[in-house]
Amino acid sequence: MSHNCQNLLLGCMDFRLQTIIFAWLKENGYAGDADIILVPGSCKVVAENPAGCQAGLVLDGIRLAYEKHGVRRFFLTMHEDCGAYGGQTAFVSAEAEKIKHLADMKKVREFLKEKYPDAEVKTFRLKQNNDSWEFEEIHE
């Protein structure tokens, strides 16, 4: 069986996000055409400790998706109130939390662009809006 997919989504394993992540993939035509890696903290594991065991698993999954599945588009996602970062209370403000998340996503995005120059990397922050979540694309 030889079927390639074009996309990989890296996100947090937080149960609160599963419905929105899968709905977003479906709404944007990526359902059934995306590898999905969900780990606590998403980009945090690679950005803060690229030599760590968990980062190694993530990077190996990305490599396999690229080499074996033909993935050429990466979606990096982070979310507000992430427990892997200590939640919102670990930051002095919502803006400080956002700045840290964006910095971590940027590190991973730059790594992926260097390692896989023919791939596209898009970054998203999931924002909580009352009881629901929404994807906010980050353009940098």
Phi, psi and omega in degrees: 000125181233101177227125178261156171233156186264345194232151172223132176249126173254121181215178179276148182283001184306124183301333182296341187260348186304311182300314182291322179296311182292325176295318179297316178301316181293312182300330183261008175079019182258350180299131183081358180227036182209132166279148184229126175241118179241118180222154178303125177087352178052248184294338182305319186295328179273317184294320186269334181211071185298342179266358183286163182300313182295319177297322178299319177296317179296311182294325176293319176298319178296315179300313179298318179298319180292309185285317188265329184256349179082018180300132178226010176220125179248133173249115177260129180233146173226163179219154176298152174059042181281123181297331179295338176264357183097008180076181182297329183289349178282352183243152180288339180200166176297325179293321178296321177297313180298317180300317179296315179299315180295322178296318179293318177297321180298317178300315181290319178301315180295320177300312182295320179295324178288316183286325184230073187297340180270003181260153176263140178236122178243144182240142182222145173243129179269121183252138178274132179233093188059243182264005181239171181236150176223147178279131174240114179286136179258121179253115177226000000 
